[in-house]
Amino acid sequence: VPSFASLAAATPGRNTRMIGSVHCLTSIAWGVPAFALMAGVLNFRGPNFLVFFLGGGLCNLALAYYLYQKLFPKVDSSKQIQAIVPSDPYQVAFLLGGSQLALEAALSSLAYQDFLSVQGDQVCKTKVLPPHATVNGFELAVRKRVGASTSLSALKASAPTICQAQLIPSLRDLGLLAESQVAMWYPRLVCTPMPLLAIIKIFIGISRNKPVGFLVVLCIVAIVLPLLLFQRVVLSPRGKQVASELRARLGPQLPRKLSALESVADPAASHTIALAVAVLGLKTAVSSTKVAYLTDILSPPPCDTGTDGNSGCGSGCGGGGGCGGCSD
């Protein structure tokens, strides 16, 4: 069982008593089957062992669910949810769609402000930032990744790194992301001892020419079920609640804001564009704006090879895709 120190390091925001309880309960979940093993549980007759296996497995599954709720609590109060809902459009994008959606939102905003140009597979800077310009930190990080001419595929590959530096720490501080994958293994560890006993019993039964088919099926279920119930996730349960709140709150508002946008590229308009991409998706957000061309570049339709095998897809700029005239 992982040590107390490893869990404490993985969950820095938790109190010591709660971490100690989790570690103690996990140890008990392993200790009881170990004691049963010493008591000769493997010598039980088939029906008796099945009763022991089902009872112990269900108890461990209930304990694992309890530990999961302790390690990744939900927010009960709607006021508490309101207090931790992020307002930054790129934090919202990461919560709702991950690093690639955050990058699409940033490229849409920067292109809307004419700070970047996307042509084919090339991204380039189109004008120098004013000396005292107020630029979002994530947008600035994306722009710094763009040289005189940078491939879009390379920029997409760097999106997780940018998010790791600019977005993930603050979202984790709010409790919206899983604090550590180490903690995710504790509920699974609680469910592990009973399948291990079952595997040993299966080999004993085979050596004695006993039927073990039903126990094999139960063992497979006992292994797969915890993996499905306690998956490794990016969002914590609290993060999932906040993501649902963001969709419910912003979904009805943003279409009206988009329809009211002026044609000039002011910061408020670009913020609305980025937030709309995060919540509504790229196609819906930019379809009626001057950066509608980004839909075909960032989210191209699937190729239609046709009946003769020739591809029906062309590049977004007639096969060229250069960034002629771009400035540093």
Rosetta blueprint (number, residue, H / E / L):
1 V L
2 P L
3 S L
4 F H
5 A H
6 S H
7 L H
8 A H
9 A H
10 A H
11 T L
12 P L
13 G L
14 R L
15 N L
16 T H
17 R H
18 M H
19 I H
20 G H
21 S H
22 V H
23 H H
24 C H
25 L H
26 T H
27 S H
28 I H
29 A H
30 W H
31 G H
32 V H
33 P H
34 A H
35 F H
36 A H
37 L H
38 M H
39 A L
40 G L
41 V H
42 L H
43 N H
44 F L
45 R L
46 G H
47 P H
48 N H
49 F H
50 L H
51 V H
52 F H
53 F H
54 L H
55 G H
56 G H
57 G H
58 L H
59 C H
60 N H
61 L H
62 A H
63 L H
64 A H
65 Y H
66 Y H
67 L H
68 Y H
69 Q H
70 K H
71 L H
72 F L
73 P L
74 K L
75 V L
76 D L
77 S L
78 S H
79 K H
80 Q H
81 I H
82 Q H
83 A H
84 I H
85 V L
86 P L
87 S L
88 D L
89 P H
90 Y H
91 Q H
92 V H
93 A H
94 F H
95 L H
96 L H
97 G H
98 G H
99 S H
100 Q H
101 L H
102 A H
103 L H
104 E H
105 A H
106 A H
107 L H
108 S H
109 S H
110 L H
111 A H
112 Y H
113 Q L
114 D L
115 F L
116 L E
117 S E
118 V E
119 Q E
120 G L
121 D L
122 Q E
123 V E
124 C E
125 K E
126 T L
127 K L
128 V L
129 L L
130 P L
131 P L
132 H L
133 A L
134 T L
135 V L
136 N L
137 G H
138 F H
139 E H
140 L H
141 A H
142 V H
143 R H
144 K H
145 R H
146 V L
147 G L
148 A L
149 S L
150 T E
151 S E
152 L H
153 S H
154 A H
155 L H
156 K H
157 A H
158 S L
159 A H
160 P H
161 T H
162 I H
163 C H
164 Q H
165 A H
166 Q H
167 L L
168 I H
169 P H
170 S H
171 L H
172 R H
173 D H
174 L L
175 G L
176 L L
177 L E
178 A L
179 E L
180 S L
181 Q H
182 V H
183 A H
184 M H
185 W H
186 Y H
187 P H
188 R H
189 L H
190 V H
191 C L
192 T L
193 P H
194 M H
195 P H
196 L H
197 L H
198 A H
199 I H
200 I H
201 K H
202 I H
203 F H
204 I H
205 G H
206 I H
207 S H
208 R L
209 N L
210 K L
211 P L
212 V L
213 G H
214 F H
215 L H
216 V H
217 V H
218 L H
219 C H
220 I H
221 V H
222 A H
223 I H
224 V H
225 L H
226 P H
227 L H
228 L H
229 L H
230 F L
231 Q L
232 R L
233 V L
234 V L
235 L E
236 S L
237 P H
238 R H
239 G H
240 K H
241 Q H
242 V H
243 A H
244 S H
245 E H
246 L H
247 R H
248 A H
249 R H
250 L H
251 G L
252 P L
253 Q L
254 L H
255 P H
256 R H
257 K H
258 L H
259 S H
260 A L
261 L L
262 E L
263 S L
264 V L
265 A L
266 D L
267 P H
268 A H
269 A H
270 S H
271 H H
272 T H
273 I H
274 A H
275 L H
276 A H
277 V H
278 A H
279 V H
280 L H
281 G L
282 L H
283 K H
284 T H
285 A H
286 V H
287 S L
288 S L
289 T L
290 K L
291 V L
292 A L
293 Y L
294 L H
295 T H
296 D H
297 I H
298 L H
299 S L
300 P L
301 P L
302 P L
303 C L
304 D L
305 T L
306 G L
307 T L
308 D L
309 G L
310 N L
311 S L
312 G L
313 C L
314 G L
315 S L
316 G L
317 C L
318 G L
319 G L
320 G L
321 G L
322 G L
323 C L
324 G L
325 G L
326 C L
327 S L
328 D L
